[in-house]
Amino acid sequence: MSLRPPKRPSRVATLVLLVAVTSVACCSTAAAAPLDGGEPTPTNASDAAREPRIVELYPNPATEEDRGEYLVVSLPERGNWSLSDGYYDADIPANASGTVTLSMAPNRTASILGGSAGDTEATGPDTPEIRRLNDYFPLSASGERIELRRDGAAVDVAAYDRASEGDRWRAAWGEWRPRGYEPRSPRRTPGAAVTPFVLPDSPGMPVEPFRTADDRLFVAGYTLASERVVEALAAAADRGVRVRVLLEGSPVGGFSSRSAKLIDRLTAAGVEVRILDGEVERFRFHHPKYAVADDDAVVLTENWKPSGTGGRSNRGWGALVEGDTGIEGSTGTEGGTASERNATVADDLAALFLADFRAHDARRWRDFRADTEFYDGGRANGSFPTRFEAPREPAAANVTVLTAPGNAADRIVARIDAADERVLAVVPRVGGPDGRIVRALRRAADRGVDVHLLLSNAWYDREENRNLSAALANEPIAVDLAAPRGRYGKVHAKGLVVDDTAIVGSLNWNPSATTNNREVLIAMENESVADFYARAYAADWRGGGVHLPITLVAGFGVALAGAGAVARRGVEFG
């Protein structure tokens, strides 16, 4: 088998070279992007529809000689319209009006967009009619300035420095996005039944819902190397369950031969496996760790392998969210709309999974396997005591699914900025004192919030994390490196406790993760859930020889009540 080419450079590195496309039409307007990354609309949609403007650019498709590149313009009426980039000029067809896609190769453009030239219905509501440019008018991937003209006079201009392969720009976005990627707005599910757990203490929890699934079982991950997980998935497929698995194609260190053999077993059992590794990828890495089993969901900080979900090494955090609360007195309706009351966290994650599973960069396993070289890797075989058993009964929590790219970093920073009493953070590494989330921790500490940051002491993280601790030594934030002392192998968790909210998921705190990777987290608003993680956190901190103040562990609310503690600010994630 041939060696696959290396993963393309991080999108962060590419975006450093980009200048946002600038529209300078005398009368065009565009609203600022909302916090959750959703698509804005003009302040006056009817006025905007009458303005001539450049709507979209796609200058760098993954095709030979960039065939199929296109731009979209909005023309209020028929007229003498044309395009110019200072080197080439092209007339727009005289009978064109409305929103029109212009291309020198309409059929190739239509295949990129999923329709056919001149067929508006086939290309979908977001794809305007495709018209041929009869003049030679190439779009430069390295940047240029394009004018939309009427009667020879410029009425709108779009200028950019560089376009990454597969990225497109829209005026409504004000940014470049990989083709096929759409931001998601976070959705809050009130009154969900949540059972928190930590690893390696509760290795049965991540797989428990797999054994009873009878309809759907979707597993999303960075890697899959657990025989136990594979056996549970194969058994579900044998029961007639619809089982799907989605993984990253280029994990750090390469795709392991062990994983390849296990996936072969899955596909032989009738499980459909796809790998995020297409020619033009939407994400730098597919890095989430979650599963949907019927109406239940599991969200983790750990990979589907012995060192993670198998409980053989890592300190990780996870949560099981059940579809049917079964909690006496919990209606799941507080603060929610009718649609929220009828939805589940599992439904939200299933929709995300299927969108990624069906995307253009998700390759079928047999195709990926045919041109991939696999690597041998080590296997964790540690054994650790159970110190923190998962609660026997779930708690009713308001749960919000957060994702990256898009909304996760914004919502985490906003919640830390609203913290009143405690912020407990655990993460392997942070990328320096000026990272966005670290700056939020520092702001919280400066205003008197008890802030603790626990980092990995693994040999490959130790120097960087010691340097961070030294850099923050004169600030009120407490930073320490974990000392496992036989209770786990190393810190791999990515978790936060902010007052009575716990946040658990796959997100590392480097800029590439927040802006380039597919990441999934959940925010759980419930005091008992937050206190469960806080107790495990306190023990892990004490493992380093330092005791947390009593206000940071269970009962902190009682301890503060007599001291006139300020009320927590009401910050919702949804």
C-alpha positions as semicolon CSV with decimal commas, in nm:
position;residue;x (nm);y (nm);z (nm)
1;M;0,000;0,000;0,000
2;S;0,121;0,348;-0,075
3;L;0,191;0,603;0,193
4;R;-0,080;0,865;0,212
5;P;0,030;1,227;0,179
6;P;0,061;1,416;0,507
7;K;-0,235;1,603;0,646
8;R;-0,267;1,943;0,488
9;P;-0,142;2,237;0,698
10;S;-0,360;2,367;0,976
11;R;-0,628;2,607;0,863
12;V;-0,503;2,848;1,128
13;A;-0,173;2,877;0,946
14;T;-0,360;2,951;0,626
15;L;-0,599;3,202;0,775
16;V;-0,309;3,409;0,905
17;L;-0,247;3,500;0,541
18;L;-0,607;3,593;0,473
19;V;-0,757;3,937;0,474
20;A;-1,134;3,929;0,499
21;V;-1,300;3,993;0,167
22;T;-1,408;4,354;0,173
23;S;-1,722;4,476;0,005
24;V;-1,707;4,845;-0,078
25;A;-2,030;4,901;-0,263
26;C;-2,158;5,249;-0,193
27;C;-2,490;5,127;-0,066
28;S;-2,441;4,762;0,046
29;T;-2,496;4,663;0,409
30;A;-2,422;4,348;0,607
31;A;-2,500;4,267;0,967
32;A;-2,228;4,160;1,210
33;A;-2,203;3,786;1,274
34;P;-2,385;3,677;1,592
35;L;-2,197;3,523;1,884
36;D;-2,303;3,166;1,810
37;G;-2,163;3,181;1,456
38;G;-2,503;3,166;1,287
39;E;-2,558;3,329;0,953
40;P;-2,660;3,695;0,978
41;T;-2,917;3,863;0,759
42;P;-2,901;4,217;0,620
43;T;-3,060;4,482;0,835
44;N;-3,310;4,542;0,556
45;A;-3,343;4,229;0,345
46;S;-3,565;4,389;0,079
47;D;-3,323;4,678;0,033
48;A;-3,027;4,439;0,017
49;A;-3,201;4,236;-0,255
50;R;-3,214;4,546;-0,474
51;E;-2,844;4,625;-0,438
52;P;-2,597;4,499;-0,699
53;R;-2,330;4,307;-0,513
54;I;-2,083;4,020;-0,517
55;V;-2,247;3,755;-0,298
56;E;-2,005;3,459;-0,298
57;L;-1,659;3,357;-0,420
58;Y;-1,520;3,006;-0,475
59;P;-1,180;3,054;-0,641
60;N;-0,989;2,741;-0,535
61;P;-1,177;2,413;-0,594
62;A;-0,994;2,080;-0,564
63;T;-1,010;2,016;-0,938
64;E;-0,757;2,010;-1,218
65;E;-0,669;2,369;-1,316
66;D;-0,940;2,485;-1,072
67;R;-1,210;2,400;-1,325
68;G;-1,552;2,480;-1,183
69;E;-1,449;2,788;-0,985
70;Y;-1,733;3,035;-0,962
71;L;-1,865;3,357;-0,817
72;V;-2,221;3,457;-0,733
73;V;-2,360;3,804;-0,797
74;S;-2,689;3,972;-0,714
75;L;-2,829;4,185;-0,998
76;P;-3,146;4,386;-0,926
77;E;-3,240;4,396;-1,295
78;R;-3,112;4,320;-1,642
79;G;-2,849;4,558;-1,773
80;N;-2,498;4,609;-1,900
81;W;-2,323;4,416;-1,620
82;S;-1,962;4,304;-1,629
83;L;-1,668;4,187;-1,415
84;S;-1,309;4,310;-1,400
85;D;-1,003;4,218;-1,194
86;G;-0,766;4,469;-1,355
87;Y;-0,626;4,206;-1,591
88;Y;-0,931;4,040;-1,739
89;D;-1,280;4,165;-1,819
90;A;-1,592;3,955;-1,870
91;D;-1,945;4,046;-1,974
92;I;-2,227;3,897;-1,769
93;P;-2,504;3,752;-1,994
94;A;-2,736;4,037;-2,090
95;N;-3,054;3,861;-1,977
96;A;-2,918;3,775;-1,630
97;S;-3,093;3,917;-1,325
98;G;-3,152;3,819;-0,965
99;T;-2,894;3,603;-0,788
100;V;-2,678;3,429;-1,047
101;T;-2,381;3,190;-1,030
102;L;-2,119;3,269;-1,296
103;S;-1,866;3,013;-1,418
104;M;-1,648;2,938;-1,720
105;A;-1,730;2,566;-1,669
106;P;-2,095;2,549;-1,562
107;N;-2,121;2,170;-1,573
108;R;-1,817;2,127;-1,348
109;T;-1,952;2,395;-1,113
110;A;-2,286;2,216;-1,105
111;S;-2,116;1,889;-1,010
112;I;-1,937;2,069;-0,725
113;L;-2,265;2,218;-0,603
114;G;-2,463;1,900;-0,649
115;G;-2,690;1,999;-0,938
116;S;-2,675;2,063;-1,312
117;A;-2,610;2,374;-1,513
118;G;-2,920;2,587;-1,553
119;D;-3,117;2,371;-1,308
120;T;-3,208;2,584;-1,007
121;E;-3,419;2,317;-0,835
122;A;-3,152;2,047;-0,859
123;T;-2,886;2,266;-0,704
124;G;-3,109;2,356;-0,411
125;P;-3,239;2,680;-0,262
126;D;-2,891;2,802;-0,166
127;T;-2,751;2,752;-0,516
128;P;-2,864;3,013;-0,772
129;E;-2,893;2,946;-1,144
130;I;-2,555;2,873;-1,304
131;R;-2,470;3,084;-1,613
132;R;-2,170;3,053;-1,842
133;L;-1,910;3,327;-1,867
134;N;-1,811;3,333;-2,233
135;D;-1,509;3,554;-2,165
136;Y;-1,192;3,426;-1,999
137;F;-1,213;3,531;-1,635
138;P;-1,008;3,310;-1,397
139;L;-1,030;3,358;-1,021
140;S;-0,694;3,366;-0,847
141;A;-0,645;3,148;-0,538
142;S;-0,357;3,372;-0,429
143;G;-0,575;3,682;-0,408
144;E;-0,710;3,961;-0,623
145;R;-0,956;4,249;-0,646
146;I;-1,280;4,184;-0,836
147;E;-1,515;4,460;-0,947
148;L;-1,881;4,420;-1,035
149;R;-1,954;4,689;-1,294
150;R;-2,258;4,844;-1,455
151;D;-2,209;5,044;-1,773
152;G;-1,835;5,026;-1,702
153;A;-1,857;5,181;-1,354
154;A;-1,775;4,977;-1,040
155;V;-2,075;4,923;-0,812
156;D;-1,925;4,659;-0,578
157;V;-1,575;4,528;-0,506
158;A;-1,448;4,212;-0,336
159;A;-1,077;4,196;-0,247
160;Y;-0,888;3,911;-0,079
161;D;-0,531;3,794;-0,022
162;R;-0,563;3,418;-0,041
163;A;-0,823;3,141;-0,055
164;S;-0,751;2,797;0,087
165;E;-0,841;2,498;-0,126
166;G;-1,209;2,420;-0,094
167;D;-1,297;2,739;0,095
168;R;-1,571;2,975;-0,009
169;W;-1,658;3,328;0,100
170;R;-2,003;3,480;0,132
171;A;-2,092;3,841;0,198
172;A;-2,342;3,727;0,463
173;W;-2,065;3,545;0,651
174;G;-1,784;3,796;0,615
175;E;-1,534;3,507;0,629
176;W;-1,402;3,203;0,445
177;R;-1,550;2,864;0,529
178;P;-1,470;2,514;0,405
179;R;-1,727;2,394;0,154
180;G;-1,988;2,186;0,331
181;Y;-1,930;2,334;0,675
182;E;-2,214;2,526;0,836
183;P;-2,199;2,666;1,193
184;R;-2,445;2,527;1,445
185;S;-2,633;2,725;1,704
186;P;-2,621;2,561;2,049
187;R;-2,950;2,410;2,162
188;R;-3,045;2,377;2,528
189;T;-3,232;2,067;2,646
190;P;-3,398;2,133;2,983
191;G;-3,433;1,864;3,249
192;A;-3,218;1,595;3,087
193;A;-3,119;1,297;3,302
194;V;-2,741;1,320;3,350
195;T;-2,503;1,073;3,513
196;P;-2,149;1,211;3,543
197;F;-1,848;0,979;3,566
198;V;-1,470;0,986;3,551
199;L;-1,212;0,750;3,402
200;P;-1,034;0,523;3,468
201;D;-1,277;0,470;3,758
202;S;-1,591;0,386;3,552
203;P;-1,486;0,214;3,228
204;G;-1,824;0,044;3,194
205;M;-2,018;0,370;3,159
206;P;-1,919;0,468;2,802
207;V;-2,021;0,131;2,656
208;E;-2,321;0,053;2,876
209;P;-2,582;0,210;2,640
210;F;-2,441;0,012;2,344
211;R;-2,562;-0,316;2,493
212;T;-2,929;-0,221;2,501
213;A;-2,961;-0,017;2,179
214;D;-3,226;-0,152;1,944
215;D;-3,263;0,121;1,681
216;R;-2,958;0,342;1,621
217;L;-2,601;0,342;1,745
218;F;-2,368;0,615;1,619
219;V;-2,008;0,645;1,741
220;A;-1,793;0,948;1,659
221;G;-1,427;0,953;1,750
222;Y;-1,072;1,050;1,677
223;T;-0,949;0,691;1,701
224;L;-1,098;0,347;1,769
225;A;-0,874;0,074;1,911
226;S;-1,089;-0,093;2,176
227;E;-1,181;-0,457;2,121
228;R;-1,451;-0,423;2,388
229;V;-1,615;-0,134;2,201
230;V;-1,592;-0,319;1,869
231;E;-1,754;-0,631;2,018
232;A;-2,043;-0,422;2,154
233;L;-2,094;-0,251;1,817
234;A;-2,080;-0,579;1,625
235;A;-2,329;-0,738;1,866
236;A;-2,567;-0,444;1,815
237;A;-2,541;-0,480;1,438
238;D;-2,617;-0,851;1,475
239;R;-2,936;-0,754;1,664
240;G;-3,044;-0,545;1,366
241;V;-2,941;-0,206;1,507
242;R;-2,833;0,057;1,254
243;V;-2,466;0,104;1,356
244;R;-2,245;0,377;1,210
245;V;-1,890;0,483;1,302
246;L;-1,707;0,802;1,200
247;L;-1,333;0,850;1,267
248;E;-1,038;1,074;1,183
249;G;-0,820;0,958;0,895
250;S;-0,488;1,115;0,996
251;P;-0,446;1,101;1,373
252;V;-0,115;1,212;1,518
253;G;0,125;0,919;1,487
254;G;-0,070;0,766;1,199
255;F;-0,361;0,526;1,165
256;S;-0,279;0,214;1,364
257;S;-0,280;-0,136;1,218
258;R;-0,469;-0,250;1,528
259;S;-0,747;-0,004;1,449
260;A;-0,756;-0,120;1,088
261;K;-0,805;-0,484;1,192
262;L;-1,081;-0,392;1,435
263;I;-1,261;-0,185;1,173
264;D;-1,236;-0,474;0,930
265;R;-1,423;-0,680;1,190
266;L;-1,687;-0,410;1,218
267;T;-1,748;-0,385;0,845
268;A;-1,765;-0,764;0,820
269;A;-2,039;-0,749;1,087
270;G;-2,240;-0,502;0,878
271;V;-2,132;-0,180;1,047
272;E;-2,082;0,113;0,810
273;V;-1,757;0,297;0,889
274;R;-1,649;0,623;0,732
275;I;-1,329;0,818;0,770
276;L;-1,301;1,198;0,760
277;D;-1,019;1,222;0,508
278;G;-1,151;1,355;0,177
279;E;-0,954;1,560;-0,074
280;V;-1,086;1,886;0,063
281;E;-1,161;1,853;0,431
282;R;-1,390;2,073;0,637
283;F;-1,186;2,016;0,953
284;R;-0,820;1,991;1,039
285;F;-0,905;1,691;1,260
286;H;-1,224;1,505;1,344
287;H;-1,157;1,503;1,719
288;P;-1,489;1,451;1,907
289;K;-1,564;1,157;2,136
290;Y;-1,937;1,090;2,165
291;A;-2,197;0,824;2,094
292;V;-2,573;0,807;2,039
293;A;-2,755;0,489;2,143
294;D;-3,127;0,518;2,069
295;D;-3,230;0,816;2,289
296;D;-2,922;0,809;2,510
297;A;-2,598;0,997;2,452
298;V;-2,245;0,962;2,588
299;V;-2,003;1,255;2,567
300;L;-1,639;1,207;2,665
301;T;-1,297;1,360;2,683
302;E;-1,143;1,020;2,599
303;N;-1,081;0,820;2,284
304;W;-1,240;0,484;2,211
305;K;-0,934;0,280;2,305
306;P;-0,799;0,094;2,611
307;S;-0,609;0,393;2,750
308;G;-0,923;0,607;2,731
309;T;-1,266;0,448;2,755
310;G;-1,106;0,118;2,857
311;G;-0,986;0,267;3,186
312;R;-0,625;0,155;3,132
313;S;-0,454;0,491;3,171
314;N;-0,613;0,833;3,136
315;R;-0,786;1,061;3,381
316;G;-1,091;1,152;3,177
317;W;-1,436;1,298;3,230
318;G;-1,759;1,181;3,075
319;A;-2,136;1,198;3,105
320;L;-2,430;0,976;3,014
321;V;-2,740;1,173;2,911
322;E;-3,057;0,965;2,897
323;G;-3,347;1,043;2,671
324;D;-3,618;0,962;2,926
325;T;-3,547;1,137;3,254
326;G;-3,734;0,899;3,482
327;I;-3,665;1,154;3,757
328;E;-3,954;1,216;3,991
329;G;-4,067;1,576;3,982
330;S;-3,866;1,659;3,670
331;T;-4,081;1,751;3,372
332;G;-3,796;1,871;3,157
333;T;-4,000;2,177;3,065
334;E;-3,856;2,454;3,276
335;G;-3,731;2,734;3,056
336;G;-3,784;2,536;2,736
337;T;-4,003;2,575;2,432
338;A;-4,233;2,299;2,310
339;S;-3,974;2,193;2,051
340;E;-3,705;2,177;2,321
341;R;-3,928;1,965;2,545
342;N;-3,980;1,710;2,268
343;A;-3,615;1,694;2,164
344;T;-3,328;1,509;2,330
345;V;-2,955;1,561;2,350
346;A;-2,926;1,235;2,155
347;D;-3,134;1,382;1,872
348;D;-2,912;1,688;1,857
349;L;-2,596;1,477;1,844
350;A;-2,748;1,235;1,594
351;A;-2,822;1,522;1,357
352;L;-2,463;1,643;1,390
353;F;-2,329;1,291;1,337
354;L;-2,531;1,226;1,023
355;A;-2,438;1,562;0,873
356;D;-2,069;1,481;0,917
357;F;-2,113;1,115;0,818
358;R;-2,280;1,208;0,488
359;A;-2,045;1,497;0,405
360;H;-1,827;1,504;0,095
361;D;-1,505;1,444;0,291
362;A;-1,631;1,128;0,469
363;R;-1,476;0,833;0,284
364;R;-1,600;0,477;0,299
365;W;-1,369;0,247;0,490
366;R;-1,284;0,026;0,192
367;D;-1,174;0,327;-0,013
368;F;-0,966;0,471;0,270
369;R;-0,809;0,134;0,346
370;A;-0,701;0,078;-0,014
371;D;-0,454;0,369;-0,017
372;T;-0,346;0,401;0,347
373;E;-0,034;0,274;0,520
374;F;-0,091;0,167;0,877
375;Y;0,142;0,187;1,175
376;D;0,208;-0,028;1,478
377;G;0,134;0,139;1,811
378;G;0,160;0,066;2,180
379;R;-0,126;-0,054;2,396
380;A;-0,214;0,059;2,748
381;N;-0,248;-0,215;3,009
382;G;-0,262;-0,022;3,335
383;S;-0,485;-0,113;3,628
384;F;-0,621;0,151;3,863
385;P;-0,849;0,159;4,168
386;T;-1,203;0,294;4,165
387;R;-1,215;0,602;4,384
388;F;-1,509;0,787;4,228
389;E;-1,807;0,572;4,140
390;A;-2,069;0,730;3,918
391;P;-2,387;0,836;4,100
392;R;-2,649;0,563;4,119
393;E;-2,928;0,794;4,008
394;P;-2,915;1,058;3,734
395;A;-2,970;1,426;3,805
396;A;-3,201;1,657;3,613
397;A;-2,978;1,908;3,434
398;N;-3,016;2,164;3,161
399;V;-2,780;2,036;2,890
400;T;-2,643;2,229;2,592
401;V;-2,443;2,073;2,308
402;L;-2,148;2,291;2,208
403;T;-1,941;2,243;1,895
404;A;-1,629;2,368;1,725
405;P;-1,573;2,530;1,493
406;G;-1,847;2,773;1,575
407;N;-1,984;2,825;1,921
408;A;-1,787;2,634;2,188
409;A;-1,509;2,882;2,262
410;D;-1,746;3,180;2,270
411;R;-1,983;3,013;2,517
412;I;-1,705;2,883;2,742
413;V;-1,543;3,226;2,765
414;A;-1,881;3,390;2,832
415;R;-1,954;3,146;3,114
416;I;-1,614;3,196;3,277
417;D;-1,659;3,573;3,249
418;A;-1,988;3,535;3,440
419;A;-1,845;3,312;3,715
420;D;-1,913;3,424;4,073
421;E;-1,742;3,170;4,297
422;R;-1,534;2,892;4,142
423;V;-1,371;2,787;3,818
424;L;-1,196;2,450;3,820
425;A;-1,024;2,366;3,491
426;V;-0,840;2,051;3,388
427;V;-0,674;2,013;3,049
428;P;-0,351;1,849;2,927
429;R;-0,200;2,175;2,800
430;V;-0,319;2,523;2,703
431;G;-0,073;2,671;2,453
432;G;0,046;2,961;2,668
433;P;-0,077;3,229;2,908
434;D;-0,241;3,438;2,636
435;G;-0,477;3,177;2,498
436;R;-0,836;3,293;2,480
437;I;-0,974;3,062;2,751
438;V;-0,670;3,115;2,977
439;R;-0,720;3,491;2,953
440;A;-1,080;3,437;3,068
441;L;-0,951;3,237;3,367
442;R;-0,712;3,518;3,453
443;R;-0,989;3,776;3,434
444;A;-1,204;3,567;3,667
445;A;-0,917;3,531;3,916
446;D;-0,849;3,906;3,904
447;R;-1,204;3,982;4,019
448;G;-1,183;3,741;4,312
449;V;-1,319;3,413;4,175
450;D;-1,137;3,101;4,304
451;V;-0,967;2,975;3,988
452;H;-0,759;2,656;3,964
453;L;-0,596;2,513;3,652
454;L;-0,469;2,153;3,660
455;L;-0,238;2,041;3,378
456;S;-0,071;1,723;3,257
457;N;0,262;1,616;3,401
458;A;0,333;1,367;3,120
459;W;0,692;1,389;2,999
460;Y;0,594;1,549;2,667
461;D;0,382;1,820;2,840
462;R;0,595;1,883;3,149
463;E;0,828;2,159;3,031
464;E;0,557;2,361;2,856
465;N;0,325;2,337;3,156
466;R;0,597;2,428;3,405
467;N;0,672;2,736;3,197
468;L;0,305;2,833;3,207
469;S;0,294;2,789;3,584
470;A;0,600;3,014;3,618
471;A;0,451;3,276;3,384
472;L;0,138;3,299;3,602
473;A;0,316;3,275;3,937
474;N;0,246;3,639;4,029
475;E;-0,124;3,623;3,938
476;P;-0,412;3,507;4,162
477;I;-0,484;3,201;3,945
478;A;-0,359;2,870;4,094
479;V;-0,177;2,647;3,843
480;D;-0,036;2,301;3,913
481;L;0,076;1,986;3,733
482;A;-0,108;1,666;3,816
483;A;0,057;1,394;4,028
484;P;-0,136;1,070;3,951
485;R;0,022;0,865;4,236
486;G;-0,116;0,537;4,111
487;R;-0,476;0,655;4,068
488;Y;-0,450;0,702;3,689
489;G;-0,179;0,719;3,424
490;K;-0,195;1,076;3,295
491;V;-0,433;1,369;3,259
492;H;-0,624;1,367;2,932
493;A;-0,950;1,525;3,053
494;K;-1,076;1,851;2,908
495;G;-1,322;1,975;3,167
496;L;-1,449;2,278;3,356
497;V;-1,657;2,339;3,665
498;V;-1,791;2,695;3,669
499;D;-2,010;2,759;3,973
500;D;-2,294;2,504;3,927
501;T;-2,214;2,424;3,563
502;A;-1,987;2,146;3,435
503;I;-1,848;2,139;3,081
504;V;-1,711;1,814;2,939
505;G;-1,588;1,728;2,591
506;S;-1,308;1,689;2,342
507;L;-1,193;2,051;2,310
508;N;-0,827;2,124;2,374
509;W;-0,745;2,488;2,439
510;N;-0,521;2,566;2,144
511;P;-0,650;2,798;1,868
512;S;-0,645;2,520;1,607
513;A;-0,890;2,312;1,810
514;T;-1,139;2,595;1,861
515;T;-1,135;2,712;1,499
516;N;-1,026;2,416;1,282
517;N;-1,124;2,088;1,445
518;R;-1,459;1,920;1,480
519;E;-1,507;1,913;1,858
520;V;-1,812;1,827;2,071
521;L;-1,883;1,924;2,432
522;I;-2,182;1,944;2,662
523;A;-2,253;2,204;2,930
524;M;-2,455;2,062;3,222
525;E;-2,624;2,305;3,459
526;N;-2,683;2,122;3,788
527;E;-2,518;2,164;4,130
528;S;-2,485;1,793;4,210
529;V;-2,332;1,716;3,870
530;A;-2,085;2,002;3,906
531;D;-1,998;1,891;4,260
532;F;-1,929;1,534;4,145
533;Y;-1,658;1,658;3,909
534;A;-1,538;1,907;4,173
535;R;-1,477;1,627;4,424
536;A;-1,273;1,427;4,172
537;Y;-1,088;1,746;4,081
538;A;-1,008;1,822;4,444
539;A;-0,859;1,474;4,490
540;D;-0,650;1,511;4,175
541;W;-0,527;1,849;4,295
542;R;-0,440;1,707;4,636
543;G;-0,246;1,436;4,459
544;G;-0,001;1,713;4,382
545;G;0,039;1,793;4,752
546;V;-0,189;2,099;4,767
547;H;-0,533;2,112;4,934
548;L;-0,818;2,303;4,772
549;P;-1,012;2,553;4,983
550;I;-1,331;2,403;5,125
551;T;-1,538;2,645;4,915
552;L;-1,438;2,460;4,599
553;V;-1,570;2,116;4,690
554;A;-1,913;1,981;4,782
555;G;-2,101;2,206;5,021
556;F;-1,939;2,526;4,902
557;G;-2,281;2,691;4,867
558;V;-2,356;2,636;5,237
559;A;-2,015;2,762;5,339
560;L;-2,066;3,083;5,146
561;A;-2,428;3,149;5,242
562;G;-2,340;3,306;5,578
563;A;-2,074;3,520;5,414
564;G;-2,323;3,699;5,192
565;A;-2,211;3,539;4,865
566;V;-2,326;3,720;4,554
567;A;-2,587;3,544;4,344
568;R;-2,465;3,361;4,038
569;R;-2,524;3,543;3,715
570;G;-2,779;3,377;3,491
571;V;-2,587;3,270;3,183
572;E;-2,758;3,023;2,952
573;F;-2,570;2,830;2,684
574;G;-2,864;2,786;2,451
